[in-house]
Amino acid sequence: MRPMEGYVEYQRREFCHDIKCPIQSLLNNEVEKSPEYEEIRAICASHCIHTAYEFHHWSMGKGYLIVRPDQK
């Protein structure tokens, strides 16, 4: 799905980079898809140190909108 005209989509890990997440910093030091990278990435997938509440308020502060198509 393409972004709505005049809008941009959230970029993968934009929140993590912006808040300077220490786990993201570790990922930045590894080669993507390497065993070390995947091990660190598993922390994000299963045990993220940040909350949905934090992400939601960060995204609102950045002007992001959550949209979906009408389900008639």
C-alpha positions in Angstrom: 0.0 0.0 0.0 1.3 3.4 -0.9 1.3 6.3 1.5 -1.6 8.8 1.2 -0.7 11.8 -1.0 1.2 14.4 1.0 2.1 11.9 3.8 5.1 9.8 4.6 5.1 6.3 6.1 6.9 5.5 9.4 10.4 4.1 8.6 11.5 0.9 10.3 13.0 1.6 13.7 12.6 5.4 13.3 11.4 5.5 16.9 14.3 3.4 18.1 16.9 5.7 16.4 15.2 8.9 17.5 15.1 8.0 21.2 18.6 6.5 21.0 17.6 3.1 22.2 20.6 1.2 23.5 19.5 -2.0 21.9 19.3 -0.2 18.5 22.8 1.1 19.1 24.0 -2.5 19.5 22.2 -3.4 16.2 23.8 -0.6 14.4 27.2 -2.1 15.2 26.4 -5.4 13.6 26.0 -6.6 10.0 22.3 -7.0 9.1 21.2 -10.6 9.1 24.3 -11.9 10.8 23.8 -14.3 13.7 24.9 -11.5 16.2 22.4 -9.1 14.6 19.6 -11.6 14.8 20.4 -12.4 18.4 20.2 -8.7 19.4 17.1 -8.2 17.2 15.3 -11.0 19.1 15.5 -8.7 22.2 13.5 -6.1 20.3 11.0 -8.7 19.0 10.3 -10.4 22.4 11.6 -8.1 25.2 11.5 -4.5 24.0 12.6 -2.2 26.7 10.1 0.5 25.6 6.3 0.4 25.8 3.5 0.9 23.3 2.5 3.9 25.4 5.9 5.5 24.8 5.8 4.7 21.0 2.2 6.1 20.8 3.1 9.4 22.4 6.3 9.7 20.4 4.4 9.0 17.1 1.7 11.6 18.0 4.4 14.1 18.8 5.9 13.5 15.4 2.6 14.0 13.7 2.0 10.4 12.6 -1.6 9.2 12.1 -2.9 5.7 12.3 -5.2 5.0 9.3 -6.9 2.0 7.7 -9.1 1.6 4.8 -12.9 1.6 5.3 -14.1 -2.0 5.9 -17.6 -1.7 4.4 
